[in-house]
């Protein structure tokens, strides 16, 4: 592991499995014990959504990682191979590659390496949009994953534009208002032709991903989902008439062990990078982390309140 440290942040390279990825580690304050049993902490690992680098849009991941670390949860933002600062070939159809679990094994290996390198009790994986897809697959293949935080997940296998577009153009279509309108219109045209009676999955569902998602929810893994208030495409956010609600479909039979929490943030956009989205995710995510993985910071606050 190569390391350059500046105060509580370290620029590191992980490569125990022979696959090198660049990452930024956010350490907890020296006077903070952290979370988990004894002195072992629960960490948070952030994954790339499509070609967006590990900072995420508007440096939102930097904001959240710094905030979580200050609360006793060391955080790591990584660039998967071919993305951001990490070397590697980028799939021509990046959306399909991700939908088919292309990054799953690598992400699971990096979760394990993160946990072992810093002596963690476990890791919560954070994934946004396409990053949520990788997070779900990785969580199913990694015992070190103790929880998930995902934002605007989608469960469609179809590329909502065209596989001939570059990853950058697809990323633009997912981030901009114009792209949002185009994707919403295309999604409605596709799903209008599908039979969704009696809760049947639509024909363009990513069945493999949905299966993994069902297993994680039913297993009792703590999962926190944020949805933006934008019109839904790819099965997330506020639904238009005729759009299949994957989250409701899975929640309906999750069982008593389920620890799935859903929050819709009205007034923010798909990136959650505006002031409202950033602050709301920070507030709810920190409360969720304290609930499921109590830290020294949370215990001290409780004593102060009492």
N, C-alpha and C positions, 0 to 999 in steps of 0.2 A: 504494500500500500504506500503510495507516494502522498506526502502531506505538506501543505503550506498553511500555517495557522496565523490568524489575525484576530486577537481578542477571543470571542466566543464562537467564531466561525473558522472552519477549516476547508480549504480546497483540497479534495482527496481524489485518488484514483483507486477504484476497487477492481481487483483482477485475480482473486484467489482461484477462480474456476478457469482462468486463461482468457476470459473475455473482459477487456478493459472498458470501464465506463467512468466518466468524469462526474463528480458529485460535489455538493457543498454540504458540510456537516454543521449543524447548529447545536452547540453544546449548552447544557444547563448551567445556570450560575453556580459558582463554587459553593455557596452556602445553601444549595438546594440538594436534598437527598434524592429526590425524584419519585418514581412510582414503582409499584411492584413490591414483592417481598424483599425484606432486608434492604440492601442498598442497590438491588438490581432494578433497573428502570424499564419502562415501556417506551419504545421509540416510535416515531412516525416517519414513514418513507413516502415521498411524493414521486409520482410517475408522470411521464410526458403525455399530454393529449396530442395525438398526431405529431406534426412537426414543430409544435410550440416548445421552446427550450424550457429548462427546469425552473426558470424564474416564474413561468406562466405569464399571462397577459397582465400588463401593468405592475409587474413584480409582486403580484398577489401571493404567490407561493413563498416569496421571501418574507412577506409580512406575517403569514400564518405560521411558517416554520419558526421564525423568531419568537412569535407569541407563545407557541406551544412549548418551546424550549424554556422560556422564562417561567412557565408553569410547571416545569419539572419533567418534560417529555422531550428528550433529545431528538432532533429531526434531521432527516437527510433528504436532499433534493437531488435526484439523479437524472442524467441524460442517457436514455437507452441507446444502444449501438446505432450509429448513423444519424442520430438526432443531437441537436445542440453541439456541445463540445466533444462528444464521444465519436470515435472513428467507427466506420462500418458502412456497409451498403444499405441504401434505403430502398425498400420494395417499391416498384413502379406503381402498384396499386396498394398504397399504404393502408387504406381503410379495410380492404379485404384481408390483407395480411394480419392486421390487428384482430379483425372479426374471427379469423381462423386460429386465434391463440398464438400468433407468430412470436410475440414477445413474452409469452407466459413463462416458459422455462427459464429464460434469462432473468426476468423480474423475480421469480421465486428464488433463484440462486442468489440474487443481490439482497433480498430480504434476509436470507439465511446468513450471508456474509456480514451484513450490517449488524445483525443480532450478535453474532459470535465475536466480531471485531471489537465491539464496544461493551460486551458483557451484559447484554440486555435480557430481560425476562421475556420479551416478545416484542412484536412490531405491529403497529396499526398501519395499514396501507391506504394512502390517499390517492384517488384517481378521479380525474375530471373528464367527462365525455368519453372519448376513445380510451383515455387512460383508465376510466372506470371499467371498461371491458377487460383490459389487461389485468387490472387489480382483482377482478372476480376470478379470472382464470388462475392467477398466481396464488390467491388465497386458498383455492381448492387443492393446490399442489404443494403447499408449504405449511408445515406444522408450526413454524415460528410466527406465522400471521395470527394475531389474537383478535383482530377487529378490522373493520373497513369503514372508511369515510369516502363516499362517492357523490359526485355532483353531476346532475343532468345525465344520468346513464341512458344508453339506448340499447335496444335488444333486436334490432333489425339486421339481417345479414346483407341486404342489398345496399350497394353504394348509392347514396341518394342523389348523386349527380351522374357521373360516368367514370369508369375506370381509366379513361384516356386522359383525364385531367391530372395535372401534377399535384403532388401532396400540398404544395403551397396554395394552389387554387382551391383545393378542397378545404383547406384550413380557413381560407378567406371566406368561403361560402358558409362555414360554420360560425364564424365570428361576427359577420357584418349583418346589418339589417336587411340589405338587398338579398344576400345569400339566405337569410332566414325565411324570407318570403318565398324565394324560389324553391327551397327545400320543402317548405310546408305545402306548397301547391303540388309538387311532385309526389310527396308522400301521400296526400289525399287521393290523387289519381290512382296510385298503385294499390292502396289499401281498400279503396272503394270496390275493387273487383274481388276482394277476398271474402271468404265465408267465415264470420266470427261469431256465429250463433252458439249458444250454450257455453260460452267461454273458450271456444276453440281458438288456438293460436292462429294468427294470420299466416298466409302462405309464405311471406317474406321474413318470418321470424328466424332469428338465429337460435335454432333449437338446442344446439350444443351449449351456447352461452346460457340460455334460459334454464337448462338442466343443471348446470353448475350453480347458477343463482338460487334455484330452488333448494338444492342441497345445502348451501351455506346458510340460507335463511332458516331452514328447518332444523339445522344442527344446533342452533342457539348462539351462533357467532354474533357478537355485538356488531351491528351495522347501522350507520347513520347515513341517510340519504337526503341531499338537498336538491330541490327543484327550483328553477327560475320561473318567473311569471310570464315568460314569453310563450307564444303559441307553440304547441308541441310538434316536433318532428322527431323521428327516431324514438318515439315512445316515452318522451319525458315532458315535464312541465305541464302547463295548463292544456287540457285536451280539447281539441276541436271535435265537433260531431263526427262520428264514424271512425275515429282514431282509436286503436286498441290500447288499453291501459295495462301495460305489462306489470307495473308495480302493484296495482290492485289485484290483478290476476294471481300473482304469486302470494300476496299477503292473505288472500282469501282462504288458503289452505296451509298456511305456514306452520300451524300447530302451537301448542302451549309453550314450547321451548323457544319460540322466536323472540329475538331481541332486536327487532327491526324498528327503527325510528325514522319517520318521514317528516320533512319540513319544506314547505313551499315559501319562497321569499318573493313576495309580490313587489314589483317596482324595480327589480334588478334585471340584468340581462344574462345571456347564456354564459358569459365569461366570469360573472360574479366579481369582476374587478373594480366596480364602482364602490363608492364609500359605503352604501347600504349593504351590498353583497359581502364585501370584505368584513365589515363589522359584525354582521349577523352570523356569518359562518364562524368567525372567531368566537363569538359569545356562546353559540350553541355547541360548537365542537369542544370548547374547553369544558363546558358543563358536562357534556357527554363523556369526555375523557376522565374527568374527576369522578363521575358516577361509576364507571366500569373499571377504571384503573386508578384508584385513589393515589394521590401524590402527597408529599410533605407540604407543598404549598396549600393544597386544599384543606388539609388537616389544620394548619396554622390559621387559615381564614375562619374555619369553623369554631376554633377556640376563641378567636377575637370576637366573633358574633355573639357567642355565649357569654 
